Amino acid sequence: MCDKLEEGDSRYEAVKSYSKPSCLAANDQLQRCLDATSKDWRKCQTQVAALSQCMREDKAVGKG
């Protein structure tokens, strides 16, 4: 099981940096789903896929 990242965690900034400005909406949707499901990412696969797709598209066009 993955552990939860807190703001004080050194890994937090790295994960936070994945939230590209063009993917903020997808990231927000994922965060809302995680909040609603007690951080159970398995229940948020639609939102995980949407954020992943956004990040792939950003990288493909040279934004990321």
C-alpha positions in Angstrom: 0.0 0.0 0.0 1.3 3.5 -0.8 1.8 5.9 2.0 0.1 9.3 2.1 2.2 12.3 1.2 2.0 15.3 3.5 3.1 18.9 2.8 6.2 18.5 5.0 7.4 15.4 3.2 10.4 15.9 0.9 8.5 14.0 -1.9 5.6 16.4 -1.7 7.3 19.1 -3.9 8.3 16.5 -6.5 4.7 15.3 -6.8 3.4 18.8 -6.7 5.6 19.7 -9.7 3.8 17.1 -11.8 0.7 19.4 -11.7 1.4 21.3 -14.9 -0.7 24.5 -15.4 -2.4 23.0 -18.4 -3.3 19.9 -16.3 -4.6 21.7 -13.3 -8.3 20.8 -14.0 -7.5 17.1 -14.3 -5.3 17.2 -11.1 -8.1 19.0 -9.2 -10.6 16.3 -10.3 -8.2 13.6 -9.1 -7.7 15.4 -5.8 -11.5 15.8 -5.2 -12.0 12.1 -6.0 -9.1 11.1 -3.6 -10.6 13.3 -0.9 -14.0 11.7 -1.4 -12.7 8.1 -1.2 -10.3 8.4 1.7 -7.3 8.6 -0.7 -8.2 5.3 -2.3 -6.7 5.8 -5.8 -8.2 2.5 -7.0 -11.6 4.1 -6.9 -10.3 7.1 -9.0 -9.0 5.4 -12.0 -11.0 7.6 -14.5 -9.3 10.7 -12.9 -5.9 9.0 -12.8 -6.2 8.1 -16.5 -7.3 11.7 -17.4 -4.3 13.3 -15.6 -1.9 10.8 -17.1 -3.3 11.5 -20.6 -3.0 15.2 -20.1 0.6 14.9 -18.9 1.5 12.7 -21.9 -0.1 15.2 -24.3 1.8 18.1 -22.6 5.1 16.1 -23.0 4.3 15.3 -26.7 3.8 19.0 -27.6 6.9 20.0 -25.6 5.2 21.7 -22.7 6.5 19.4 -20.0 
